[in-house]
Amino acid sequence: MAKETGRKLIAQNKKARHDYHILDTYECGLVLTGTEVKSLRQGRASLVDGFVQIDGHEAWLHHVHVPEYSQGTWTNHSARRKRKLLMHRAEIDKLESKSQESGHTIVPLALYFKDGRAKVEIALAKGKKEYDKRQTLREKQDRRETDRAISAVKRRQRA
């Protein structure tokens, strides 16, 4: 049996990049049960409501939805249980001190398999105000319009 290599994306939290300023990112392992891994291998998960909380020098991932495994029996997992994150002590301490600051939170950005192991990318983030969100959207639209105009000019020059 061949060893799995590379990165296979399972779920991504696109809304997090819209709602927060991403300050710092970390890659963490997850403590999972067997049926959770099988469900993730089917590519089913949702990070939308997820957040990370630090309790007693341990990082926990809350409200991430991993649906029950369809072929699971009574050993099946709870879909929204809290899951322990595997991080170095120094990283946890740094995140804990930074997340205590006003307006800072820790959110999951992506859930993926890396070389056969389940990983989650978390980020220390600061919430955006409504005008920041509008400004970001406006910049994105402006960038898209300029790219379209440039490509139209290049197309005309070729013809």
Contacts in CASP RR format, 6 or more apart in sequence:
PFRMAT RR
TARGET T0000
AUTHOR 0000-0000-0000
METHOD contacts of the structure
MODEL  1
MAKETGRKLIAQNKKARHDYHILDTYECGLVLTGTEVKSLRQGRASLVDG
FVQIDGHEAWLHHVHVPEYSQGTWTNHSARRKRKLLMHRAEIDKLESKSQ
ESGHTIVPLALYFKDGRAKVEIALAKGKKEYDKRQTLREKQDRRETDRAI
SAVKRRQRA
3 115 0 8 1.000
3 116 0 8 1.000
4 113 0 8 1.000
4 115 0 8 1.000
4 116 0 8 1.000
5 115 0 8 1.000
5 116 0 8 1.000
6 114 0 8 1.000
6 115 0 8 1.000
7 112 0 8 1.000
7 113 0 8 1.000
7 114 0 8 1.000
8 112 0 8 1.000
8 113 0 8 1.000
8 116 0 8 1.000
9 110 0 8 1.000
9 111 0 8 1.000
9 112 0 8 1.000
10 40 0 8 1.000
10 43 0 8 1.000
10 44 0 8 1.000
10 45 0 8 1.000
10 111 0 8 1.000
10 112 0 8 1.000
10 113 0 8 1.000
10 118 0 8 1.000
11 43 0 8 1.000
11 45 0 8 1.000
11 46 0 8 1.000
11 47 0 8 1.000
11 110 0 8 1.000
11 111 0 8 1.000
12 47 0 8 1.000
12 109 0 8 1.000
12 110 0 8 1.000
12 111 0 8 1.000
13 47 0 8 1.000
13 48 0 8 1.000
13 50 0 8 1.000
13 107 0 8 1.000
13 108 0 8 1.000
13 109 0 8 1.000
13 110 0 8 1.000
15 48 0 8 1.000
16 22 0 8 1.000
16 47 0 8 1.000
16 107 0 8 1.000
16 108 0 8 1.000
16 109 0 8 1.000
16 123 0 8 1.000
16 125 0 8 1.000
17 109 0 8 1.000
18 128 0 8 1.000
18 133 0 8 1.000
18 136 0 8 1.000
19 127 0 8 1.000
19 128 0 8 1.000
19 133 0 8 1.000
20 105 0 8 1.000
20 107 0 8 1.000
20 123 0 8 1.000
20 125 0 8 1.000
20 126 0 8 1.000
20 127 0 8 1.000
20 128 0 8 1.000
21 125 0 8 1.000
21 126 0 8 1.000
21 127 0 8 1.000
21 128 0 8 1.000
21 132 0 8 1.000
22 109 0 8 1.000
22 123 0 8 1.000
22 124 0 8 1.000
22 125 0 8 1.000
23 98 0 8 1.000
23 104 0 8 1.000
23 123 0 8 1.000
23 124 0 8 1.000
23 125 0 8 1.000
23 126 0 8 1.000
24 98 0 8 1.000
24 123 0 8 1.000
24 124 0 8 1.000
25 109 0 8 1.000
25 121 0 8 1.000
25 122 0 8 1.000
25 123 0 8 1.000
25 124 0 8 1.000
26 87 0 8 1.000
26 91 0 8 1.000
26 95 0 8 1.000
26 121 0 8 1.000
26 122 0 8 1.000
26 123 0 8 1.000
26 124 0 8 1.000
27 114 0 8 1.000
27 119 0 8 1.000
27 120 0 8 1.000
27 121 0 8 1.000
28 59 0 8 1.000
28 85 0 8 1.000
28 86 0 8 1.000
28 87 0 8 1.000
28 119 0 8 1.000
28 120 0 8 1.000
28 121 0 8 1.000
28 122 0 8 1.000
29 85 0 8 1.000
29 86 0 8 1.000
29 87 0 8 1.000
29 117 0 8 1.000
29 118 0 8 1.000
29 119 0 8 1.000
29 120 0 8 1.000
30 61 0 8 1.000
30 83 0 8 1.000
30 84 0 8 1.000
30 85 0 8 1.000
30 86 0 8 1.000
30 118 0 8 1.000
30 119 0 8 1.000
30 120 0 8 1.000
31 83 0 8 1.000
31 84 0 8 1.000
31 85 0 8 1.000
31 86 0 8 1.000
32 40 0 8 1.000
32 83 0 8 1.000
32 118 0 8 1.000
33 75 0 8 1.000
33 77 0 8 1.000
34 77 0 8 1.000
35 68 0 8 1.000
35 69 0 8 1.000
35 72 0 8 1.000
35 75 0 8 1.000
35 76 0 8 1.000
35 77 0 8 1.000
36 66 0 8 1.000
36 69 0 8 1.000
36 77 0 8 1.000
36 83 0 8 1.000
37 118 0 8 1.000
38 69 0 8 1.000
38 71 0 8 1.000
38 72 0 8 1.000
39 45 0 8 1.000
39 66 0 8 1.000
39 67 0 8 1.000
39 68 0 8 1.000
39 69 0 8 1.000
39 77 0 8 1.000
40 66 0 8 1.000
40 111 0 8 1.000
40 113 0 8 1.000
40 118 0 8 1.000
41 113 0 8 1.000
42 69 0 8 1.000
42 70 0 8 1.000
44 66 0 8 1.000
44 67 0 8 1.000
45 64 0 8 1.000
45 65 0 8 1.000
45 66 0 8 1.000
45 67 0 8 1.000
45 111 0 8 1.000
46 64 0 8 1.000
46 65 0 8 1.000
47 64 0 8 1.000
47 108 0 8 1.000
47 109 0 8 1.000
47 110 0 8 1.000
47 111 0 8 1.000
48 65 0 8 1.000
49 63 0 8 1.000
49 64 0 8 1.000
49 65 0 8 1.000
50 61 0 8 1.000
50 62 0 8 1.000
50 63 0 8 1.000
50 64 0 8 1.000
50 107 0 8 1.000
50 108 0 8 1.000
51 61 0 8 1.000
51 62 0 8 1.000
51 63 0 8 1.000
51 105 0 8 1.000
51 106 0 8 1.000
51 107 0 8 1.000
51 108 0 8 1.000
52 59 0 8 1.000
52 60 0 8 1.000
52 61 0 8 1.000
52 62 0 8 1.000
52 85 0 8 1.000
52 95 0 8 1.000
52 106 0 8 1.000
52 107 0 8 1.000
52 108 0 8 1.000
52 122 0 8 1.000
53 59 0 8 1.000
53 60 0 8 1.000
53 62 0 8 1.000
53 106 0 8 1.000
54 60 0 8 1.000
54 92 0 8 1.000
54 95 0 8 1.000
54 96 0 8 1.000
54 99 0 8 1.000
54 106 0 8 1.000
57 89 0 8 1.000
57 92 0 8 1.000
57 93 0 8 1.000
57 96 0 8 1.000
58 84 0 8 1.000
58 85 0 8 1.000
58 92 0 8 1.000
59 84 0 8 1.000
59 85 0 8 1.000
59 87 0 8 1.000
59 92 0 8 1.000
59 95 0 8 1.000
59 106 0 8 1.000
60 82 0 8 1.000
60 83 0 8 1.000
60 84 0 8 1.000
60 85 0 8 1.000
61 82 0 8 1.000
61 83 0 8 1.000
61 84 0 8 1.000
61 85 0 8 1.000
61 108 0 8 1.000
61 120 0 8 1.000
61 122 0 8 1.000
62 82 0 8 1.000
63 80 0 8 1.000
64 80 0 8 1.000
64 83 0 8 1.000
64 108 0 8 1.000
64 111 0 8 1.000
65 79 0 8 1.000
65 80 0 8 1.000
66 77 0 8 1.000
66 79 0 8 1.000
67 79 0 8 1.000
68 76 0 8 1.000
68 77 0 8 1.000
68 79 0 8 1.000
69 76 0 8 1.000
69 77 0 8 1.000
85 120 0 8 1.000
85 122 0 8 1.000
87 95 0 8 1.000
95 106 0 8 1.000
95 124 0 8 1.000
98 104 0 8 1.000
98 124 0 8 1.000
99 105 0 8 1.000
99 106 0 8 1.000
99 124 0 8 1.000
103 126 0 8 1.000
103 127 0 8 1.000
104 124 0 8 1.000
104 125 0 8 1.000
104 126 0 8 1.000
105 124 0 8 1.000
105 125 0 8 1.000
105 126 0 8 1.000
105 127 0 8 1.000
106 122 0 8 1.000
106 123 0 8 1.000
106 124 0 8 1.000
106 125 0 8 1.000
107 122 0 8 1.000
107 123 0 8 1.000
107 125 0 8 1.000
108 120 0 8 1.000
108 121 0 8 1.000
108 122 0 8 1.000
108 123 0 8 1.000
109 121 0 8 1.000
109 122 0 8 1.000
109 123 0 8 1.000
110 120 0 8 1.000
110 121 0 8 1.000
111 118 0 8 1.000
111 119 0 8 1.000
111 120 0 8 1.000
111 121 0 8 1.000
112 118 0 8 1.000
112 119 0 8 1.000
112 120 0 8 1.000
112 121 0 8 1.000
113 119 0 8 1.000
128 136 0 8 1.000
END
